[in-house]
Amino acid sequence: MGFIGIVVDAVLFFTFLSMSLVPPLLDSQALLPESVVPDLLRRLYKWYTTEHQDYLLLERPAFFIALMKLEIFYVWPLAVINLYGLLTAKPWFKSTCLVFGSALLTSTTAMVGDMLSSQKPMADKLAMMYSPFIAFGFLAVLRGLLTPSTKASSAYANGPAPAFKKRA
């Protein structure tokens, strides 16, 4: 796959890892009652939201809650599956990587767009924190579209298989 492919996979590995940890530990708190969240995670969430003035997590607008549901029930499982697929070189990895990238790119673009049009303090800083995930989503889409699958390319290298078996 070459050096660039190794770098892309390393970046995606850390993206999948972060998206496997952050949604269930922090983002889910936007959806859950405080009473079911462990104290340590509640303190971490409170520190993050006050330190970075993440108004989306503090105010919880309806569109953001919908995006958090998408992240918890769709993006998070895909991140876990892609982490496994990347580490074990599964043939379906390209497809799930494409789907993951599309979902991450779409939801993060909506959040950053809201931040950039917002007059809230620290919104520009928040947009800079969230923006790399647009690039990571785009990178995942490209990884799903452009990298050749070794199994597929070797299977079709000699043309399609004959429809019937030849007799000797």
Salt bridges, closest charged atoms under 4 A:
ASP9 OD1 - ARG143 NE 2.64
ASP39 OD1 - ARG42 NH2 3.30
ASP39 OD2 - ARG43 NH1 3.78
GLU59 OE2 - LYS120 NZ 2.85
